[in-house]
Amino acid sequence: MGKIIAIVNQKGGVGKTTTAVNLAAFIGKKRKKVLLIDLDPQGNATSGLGIDKGQLENTTYDMLVNDIPVTDVIVESSAANVDMVPTNINLAGAEVELVSAMSREQILKNAIKDVVDDYDYIFVDCPPSLGLLTINALTACEFVIVPIQGEYYALEGLTQLIDTINIVKKKLNPNISIGGVVLTMFNMRTQLSKQVKEEVEEYFGKKVFKTLVPRNVRLAEAPSYGLSIYDYDKNSKGSKAYETLAGEVIRRIK
């Protein structure tokens, strides 16, 4: 049975999609079968792995709202051994349309249940909010990975995220746990980054991954070519970091 991992932080710009795309790619490179579900209406994970959002026949929206089978939504990505449930801006309407649905928090979990055994890892790239889409991801997953930007205000809002995870654990998904916290856009040369690292380690303890993902131009460039950082520049610092992080994730989440 595939391990379902949600990449979650309600703050935008913390490296959620970069982390989801590149963890999926590097774990796929290790000959694991990976499914990446794009649950963010911005669709950056979709375009970031070479899929044209304007040419999609079915999307995450169709799977969640129109009951299209997940097998009719899955497409191949540009990364080896990584399939994707792609999305586009239509997903923005799903939060409103699902409000009156029966068992609305369980829709994603039920939608993907038929393919869970087909993959070793299933990653869910969540939107920058704690709305119904993110609640669906938390209800469906076993593990949460939280990317935290190594800059000022890094810990702002994390109490709300942890409270949300605890509510989901109590009421919807007793199997959920925090699989790890990863520091992104990190600059070891600045005192601020070191202070943020210390604060995050004090808050989360051993949940913090040892790998520090640096702020890296090549990481920022790769999505515009529809490629993971490995396929774009495997020798870059960003590539080395996500390769190491993927190893940590595999060892920790078994």
C-alpha positions, 0 to 999 in steps of 0.5 A, a space after each residue: 500500500 502506498 504511503 500518502 504524504 501531504 505537503 502542507 503549510 497555509 503560508 504561501 511562498 514557502 516551497 511547498 510545490 518545489 518540495 512536492 515536485 522534487 521529492 516525487 522526482 527523486 523518489 521516482 529516480 530511486 525506481 519507486 512508483 510515485 503519484 503526485 496529486 496537484 490539489 492547488 488551483 494554481 496548478 504549479 505542480 502540474 506545469 512544473 512537471 511538463 503538463 499543459 494545463 490548457 490541454 487537460 481532458 480531466 483534472 483534480 476538479 473533475 475527480 472531486 466534483 464530477 466523480 470522474 474515476 482517478 484512473 481517467 485523470 492520471 497522466 504521465 509527468 516529465 519525471 521518471 516513474 512519476 504519474 500525476 493527477 493534474 489540475 487547473 484553475 477550475 479547482 478554485 470552485 471546488 471548495 464552494 461546490 463541495 460544501 454541501 457534499 456528503 462526507 465532504 472531508 472524505 472525497 479525496 480519500 474515496 476518490 484515490 482508494 482504487 490506486 493506492 496499491 499501485 504506487 509506493 508513494 502518493 504526494 499531495 501538493 496542498 493549496 496555501 490555506 487550511 480550507 476544505 481542499 487541505 482538510 481533504 488531503 489531511 483526511 486522506 494522508 498518513 503523513 504530513 511534511 511541513 516546509 518552513 521558509 528559513 526567514 522571518 515570520 517562519 513560525 507564524 501560523 504554525 500553531 493553527 496548522 498543528 491545531 488543524 492536524 490535531 482536530 483532523 486526527 481526533 475527528 477524521 483520520 486517527 492515522 495522521 502524523 507529522 512525518 517531518 519538517 523541512 527548512 527551505 530557502 535556507 541561507 546558512 550565512 545569515 544569522 537570521 536563518 540560524 535563529 529560525 533553524 534553532 526555533 524550528 528545532 525547539 518547536 518540532 524536535 526530531 521531526 525536523 529533517 537534517 537536510 537544509 534546502 538552500 535558496 537556489 536560482 536553478 530550483 527557481 528556474 526548473 519549473 519554467 522548463 517543466 522539469 524537476 531540478 534533477 532533470 534540469 540541473 542535477 549538479 546544482 545545490 538544490 538538486 543535491 539537497 532534494 536528493 538527500 531529503 528524498 533519502 531521509 523521507 524514504 528512511 523515515 516514512 516506511 
